[in-house]
Amino acid sequence: MDILRLVLGLALPWLLGAALLRALPPRAAAGDDPGSIAWTLGCGWFAGAFLLTLWMRALSWAGVKFGVVAIGAPLAAVAALAGWFAWRHGHGRLALPIRDALRAIAAADLAGWKRVVWLALLGWLAFRFALLLAEVIWRPLYPWDAWSHWATKARVWFELKSIVPFVAAPEWLQQGNLGYTDYNPHYPATVPLLQVWAATLLGRWDDALVNLPWWLCGVAFALAIHGFLAQRGFDALWALIGTWLVVSLPILDAHVALAGYADLPMAAYLTLAVLAGLRWIEERRWGDAALMLLFATACILVKNPGKIWVLVMVPAAVAALLPRHGLRVAFAGFGVAIALFVVLARLDLVLLGYRLHLEFDLPWRGLVDAYFAFGNWHLLWYGAIAAALLGWRQLFSKELAPLTIVVAAGLLFLFFGFAFTNARLWVEDQSTVNRATLHLAPLVAVWMVLVMRAWAAQSQRAVAAPRVPA
């Protein structure tokens, strides 16, 4: 019975988010174009999960103890209301979405070798996610950060049925061992609250089952990526290939299997915030803008570096909102940011737990090993370099410029973090470099797919263009 309660309870935020997205105007979330169902379902999990944690924060602030009814009943009511509103206004008809979803799974629009490849890739992903599910439900909570940074808070908050503050060890000792402490007491509450909700549904703490939200995060992320690519004009097969490139990254799969870290949710929320922003830039639907802001807020409240990751979206927004001079302003912003980093480094500041220092000491060996030698990323970074070289003429086209700027800003952030802070100490031993890079890597994969398509289209036009005789 507790397992059934767990499954239904974890489905509730997914239903909530999907219902809210279905209630938005068409094309913003739930239009009739290809991929809309996958986009809605994928983003629905992330929207609902984040709203769940906000509601739990509100309950704790109001002094209401955590419980299945206290948390779940209001969310179920909102989901029902949003679903009714969507149905009432014609955006929620079930027959068409179900029919379209079944047609998509069966690859009814594909034929020949494309259909074979589609079914093979789909089977591959389904089998992989089945193995990841087994990993999650059979493996107890895995060290290190998951065990010492995040689940410590979740276990305490579950037992006390409320969010109580964690303090640093010196403060904890000064208070006579009153209160609670762990290795990083000031980390945000979003990730632990997902575990609290799972444990509340079970009625007990289970070191394995509380991590099911990470598996759902991986599945929903795949759906959202596929939906975005399909809505960008990729056919079903190429959209699935792009999805496979993202979710087959070994380090991403590891963060699903070894659940409990905040880096997978951080990567997903950042990626989807940027993709929702790209949709808003193209269509100017307020629903996409709202989704972008929601996911950007989630970035800030998932992990402390999210504050910086949100800033990498700003130059892209400037370039999109100022079509005539936006690129120049964005490039000028890069120059200002570099100068600011140099000034801050001279002050020997501690920023988000990292000490800035002016001495340039980039750990080249560790970065080369992580990105190009070890098996963490398959051939992602080789592919990204090839895409940049082949499609350099299209990188700053109207379609690709915002995403190119985000990727460039993200890489600049990683470069300065590894070169001018004490984070370089954790590059050579491979303990931080891959987790920090995971935040940006899915966006790099999507960018690579879009750049290669633009390059292929340009090459086809060049071949088809008539030649003028000399």
C-alpha positions, 0 to 999 in steps of 0.5 A: 500500500505504501508503494502505491501511495508513493507512486500516486504521490510522485505522479501528483506534481507531474499531473499538476505541472502538466495540467498547468501547462495544458491550461496555457494558451496553445503553442505556448505549451500544448498546441497541436504541433509535433512534440507538444505532448512530449514538451508538456509532459517533460516540463510538467514534471519539473514545473510541478516538482518545483511548485511542490517544494515551494508549497512545502516551504510555505507550509513550514513557514506557516507552522503546518506539519508535513503530511500527505493530506497537508501537502497533497490535497491542495496540490491535487485541487489545483491540478483538478482546477487547471485540468478543468480549465484546460478542458473547458477552453478546448486545450485539454481534449484527451482523445487527440493527445493520446492518439498523437502520442500513440502514433508517435511511439509507433512511428506511424509517420516513418518508413523503411530504415528510419522506422527501424532506427527509430524503434531500435533507439526507442527500445535502447532508451526504454531498456536503459531507463529500466536499468536505471530504475533498478539501480535507483530502487535497489541501491541505498543512498550513495556517498558522498555529497548525496549523503553528507550535503543533501539527505542529511537535511531531508532526513531531519525535516522528514522526522520533524515534519518541518523545515528547521535551520541548519547552521555551520559547525562552529555555530552549532558548537557554540550553541551547545549542540542545539540545532542541526549541522552538516557539511554544507548547512546553507545549501538550498532546500529544494532537493531535500524537500523532494526526498521529504515528500517521497518519505512522507508518502511512504510513511518511513525513511527508505534510503533507496525509494526516496531517490525515485524523483531522480529517475523521474527527472531523467525520464521527464528530461528526455521527453522535454528535449524530444518535444523541443527538437520536434517543435523546432522542425526535426522529424521524429527520428532526428528528434529522438537522435538528439534526445539520445545524445543528451540522455546517453551522456555517461555522467548524466546517467550516473547522476540518475543511478547514483541519485541524491545529488543536485547536479542533475536537477540543476542541469535540467532546470537550466536547460529547460529555462534556456529552451523555454526562453528560445521558444519565447523569443520566437513566438512571444507567448507569455506562457513560455516567458512564465515557464522560463522565469519559473525554471530560472527561479528553480535554478537559483533555489536548487544549488548555489551556483544556479545564481551564476548560471541564471546570469549566463542567460542575460547576454542572450536575452539582450541579443534577442531583445535588441535585434539591431545592436544586441550582439554588440551589447552582448559582446561588450557584456562579455568584456565587462564580465571578464574585467569584473572577474579580474577585479574581484580576483584581486580582492581575494573574495569568497563567492558562493563558497569559492575563493577567487584568486588572481593567479592563473593556474588552469589545470590543463591535464585534468580538463583534457582528461575529463573532456577528451580522454575519459569516458564521462562524455562520450564524444560530446566535446569532440562533436561540439568542436566539430560543429563550431568549425563546420557551422561557424557561419551560422553560429550567430544567425538569428536562429542560433545566436541566443543559444550560442551566446548562452553556451559561450557564456557558460563555457566562460563561467566554467573557465574562470571557475577552474582557472581563478578559484580554488575549484581547480584543486578538484579538477585533477582528481575529477571530483568536481569538474564533471559535476560542474560541467554537467550543468551546461552539457545538455545545452551544449548537446542541443546546440550542437544538434541545431548547429549541425542542422543549420550547417547541413541546410546551408550546404544543401542550398550551396549545392542546389544554387545555380552556377553562373558561367565565367 
